[in-house]
Amino acid sequence: MRTPISVGNWKMHATNAEAEQLAESLAGLSEVDGVTTVVAPGFLQLARVAERLRSSGIEMAGQNMHFAATGAFTGEVSPRQLAEVASWVILGHSERRRYFCENDAALKSKIEAARVHGLHSILAIGERAEERQAGHTQVVLQRQLWGALEGLDIPEGFVVAYEPVWAIGSGMPATGEQAQDAAALIRAVLAELQGDAVATSARILYGGSVKAENIAEFAAQPDLDGALVGGASLDAEQFLAITRAIAGAKRA
Ligand code: 13P
């Protein structure tokens, strides 16, 4: 049995006041059983959101981090600092890869650093539109997984988020079938890289224009264990509806 996960990535949205209000709304809604619920506010809002959500059962994530425990890296956040307020970290998001030149070597170091500092990684991978159109989706996902994970010691229950770049923020989600095909491939590659125990216990999330209205299609897929939600996670009712739908589908 894999515990499903619902993750809200708040990206660079929400001021302190907006983040507190959102946290307040989430805390006011009843906890959802049978699903791990995680939110990733901006770094400046993490501590105060953590405080608001302290007794809610909702867990905290960073949206990125440096791999070094400490050092002269102006503008960065270390795993040691992040672990004081969060138990999760999103790594390799396509926005990090695209706008901030995140490469496989850095990503690998970050995944290892997260493990050392007791943080759970959420490794995000996904192909661009032109890569899918050219029929390269499988090759891209394989390359990203090998690049990030080869030679590392990955724990059971490791989380990979399949986020096709073309579906992020576009209002054009993948179909359930496309997401399931990608998730099955991810599981097969994890088996090659890390063995069957890691592959079968890994939680694979779908991300890209997830809404309360379309989550059922993804939650129904056998290899998908939840969602990584951007825009819709800024609306407490939407995010809770998505989280409930994941729990309901995976309990059934
Ligand atoms: P949207 O849900 O806004 O498409 O964003 C997805 C995403 O990038 C989550 O990390």
Residues whose N, C-alpha, C, O or C-beta is under 5 A from the ligand:
A	BS01	13P	N9 A167 I168 G169 S170 G207 G208 S209 V210 L228 V229 G230 G231 A232
